[in-house]
Amino acid sequence: MIGESCQDEYHYGECRRLSPEAPVPVFDWNCTKVFPGMATNVKANIEAFGCKVDFISNNPEELLKKRYIDDRSGQQLLRVDSGKLVSQPLTESDFYKKCGRIPNGLNYYDAIIFSDYEKGLIPWDVANLICSNYTGKIFVDSKKNDLTCYENAFLKINEFEEEGALAWSENSEVIVTLGKAGAKWGNSYFPAPKVDVYDVTGAGDVFLATFAVLHTSGETVQSSIKKAILMASKSVQHSGTYQLNKNDIGEIL
């Protein structure tokens, strides 16, 4: 698996008054919780299924997301992001060195998963090189506008990323997640169950991990999408980036 990781910080407190200096709420801090975010969250959810994952990522402390949450309502008041790009992009040389240590090269793996937040870890040419040298299943969640580097892949994008996408490879399959409306694949639509949404953070990570594991294990695309939606619906009912547990997996599968 390859992708950018961040550190998700949740700062919990209460807003009971307005500042005398400006018409803004005063946040009285209570506590902070830290979660692994972005690609690290995808990895954790893949591992929840019992899979072994080799992981290429950055130092998560390079990318920091701070969220300020009102304890009483559970509402997010503000998000502050630090870090725009990772310091060390993956190079072709790094890729070849890693491949040289793997028996049978990349085809040693059952699948390759990209969690590409377009923060600089995965240049277009390196993504294309990897996809061109691998014959197994490839799963991608990417914020790139030009997705043609990901050939023969399942592209998981949301409806806003679909609108902004310039192009993708003709030999790739595109799955568009639609939030509470579920997802679509080609002309097929898959509804989502009605649940109480607490926090949507990381729902796409859960969807990607579930779909990749199930389809690689032999389930059909349709079945994998349906179950990925159900798993993502589990995650939005919790605060913070959510990691699936045995009960979740047992219930859905």
N, C-alpha and C positions, 0 to 999 in steps of 0.2 A: 504494500500500500504506500502511496506517495501523496503528500499534501501538507498544507500549511496548518500549523497549530497555534492556538492562542491561549491566554489565561483569562478565564471569565471570573470576574469578581462581582459578587452581589452584596451591596451595602444596604442593610435593612435599618429602618428608623421610622420616625413619625413626623408628620407635618401638622402642627396644631395652631400655628400662628403665622402672620405675615411679618416680613422684615420691616422695621421702621425706616430703613434706608431706601427701599424700593418695593413696589407691589409684587413681591415674589414670596413663595412659601419658605419658611425656615425648616431645614431638615435636621432633626435631632437624631444622630446616629446611635444605633443600638449594637449591631454586630455585623461581621463580614464573613461570607462564605466564599470559598474559592473552588471552581470546577475546571476540569480540563475541557478545552473548547475546540471547535472546528475539527480538523482531521483526527485529533486525539480522541474526540468523542465518537467519531465513526469507528475508529479502531477498537475502543472499549465495547461498543455495541456488537461488533463482529465477534470479539472474544467472548461475549456473553453467550453466543451459540456454541462455544467450545472450539472455535477455530484458532489456529496458530497464525499469527500475523507478523511478517517482516515489515518494518516501518522505516520510511525515509521522511524526515520532517526537519523543521527548524527548531531553534530554542523557543518554546512557547512564550517566554517572558519578553520576546521582541514585539509581540502583538498582544496588547492588553485591552480588554473591554470591561469598563466599570459601569455597573448598572445600579441605580439608586431606587430602592423599592419602599413604598409606604407599607408598613407592617399591617395596618388596620384594613386597608382595602386590597392589598396585594398588587396595586397598580405600579407600573414602572414610571418614575417621574423624569428620569434623565439617563441617557447613556453617553459615556465619554470614552472615545477610542484613542489609543496611543499606539504609534508605530504604523507606518504606511507600507513598508516593504521589508522583506527579510534581508539579512546581511549577506547571505551566501546562497545564490541560486544554484540549483542542480546543474552540473555541466555534463557534456557527453563523456568526458574523461572519467568523472565520478561514476557515471552509469556503467561504463565498460569495466571499470575496476570491480564494481560490485558483481556484475554478471560473470566475471572471471572466477569468482569464488563460489558460484552456484552450480551444482551438478546439472548438466543438460541446459545450462543457460536459463533464460527467463521461462522456458517451457517446463521448468521444475514446478512452477506454481499452478494451482488450479484456477486462479483468477488474479487480475491486477485491478486495483481500485485507485482512482484519482479523486482526491478531495481538493479541488483547485479553486482557491479563493482569489486567484489573480493577485497575489501579494508578492510575486517575484520568484517563488521557489521553482516553478515549473515553466521554463521558457517554451515557446511554441515548438521550436525545432527539437527539443529534448523529448517533449510529449510525443511528437510525431515519430521520432526515432524508436522510442519504446514500443509504441503501437505497431510499428512496421516490423519489429523483431519478435513479436509475440503472436502465437497462434491460438491461445486460449480465450476465455471470456474476459472482456474489459468493461468496467463500469466506471462512469464518470459523473461527477457533480462539479460543474465548472462555471465560473463567471466570465470566462473569455467571450469576447464578441465573435471572434473567428474560431469556430470549433472544428475546422477541417483537419486539425492536427490529430484529432481523436478518431482514427479510422477503425471500422469493424467494432464499434463500441455501443454500449447502451448509455445514452446521454440522459441524465436526470436533471432537468432544469425547471425553474418555476415559470409562471406565466409572464412575469416581467422580464426575465432573462430570455424567454422565447421572443418577446417583442424586440429586444435589443440585439438578438443574434444576427450576425451578418450572413453566416453560412455554416453548414455542417456537412460532413461527408455523406454521400448518397448511400454508402454501405453501413451507415450507423442507424440505430433505432432510437427514437426520441420519445421520452416519457416526460410529460409536463405535469408537475404537481400544481393543484389548484386550491390549496388551503382547505377550508371547510367543505369545498365542493368535491374534494377527492383528487382524482388524477385522470389524465387521458393518455392513450397510446394509439396513435393513428386515428381511426374513426371510432374507437371504443372508449367509453367513459366508465369510470369506476367511482361510485359514490363513497363518501366517508360517513361514518356513524355520527349522530348528534351527541356531543359530549360537552361538559362544562370546560371551557378553555381557560387555563390558568396562566400558561406561559408557552409561547410557540418556539422559544429558543431551542435549537437543536432538533426540531422535528424532522427537518430534511436529512439530518445525519442518521437518524433512526431509520427513516425510509430507505436511504441508500444502503445502509448496512444490511437490513432485512432482505431487501430485494436481491442484493448481490449474493448473499449466503444461500437463499432459497433457490434462486435460479441456477446457481452453480451446482447445487445439490441435486438438480434434476427436475425441479418443479417448473411448470409452464410459466410463460411470461404473465399470463392473465392471473394465475393463482398467486404468483409471487407479488404482483402489484396489489392484489386485494389484501393479502396478509401484511404487506408493507404499510398500507394505509391504516390498518387496524393497529399496528405497532406504533405508528406515528401518532395516532389518536390517543394511545396510552401516554405518550410522552408529554403532550400538551396539557395534561391534567396535573402536572407537577411543576414546581418552581425550579428554575435552573436547567442546565443541560442534563438530560435524563439518560440514564443507562439502564437498559432492559435487564430484568432479573429472571430467574427460573420460573416464577409464577406467571409473568407476562408471556414468556415463550410457551410454557405449557398450555396456557389458556388459549392462545391464538392458534397454535399448531396442533 
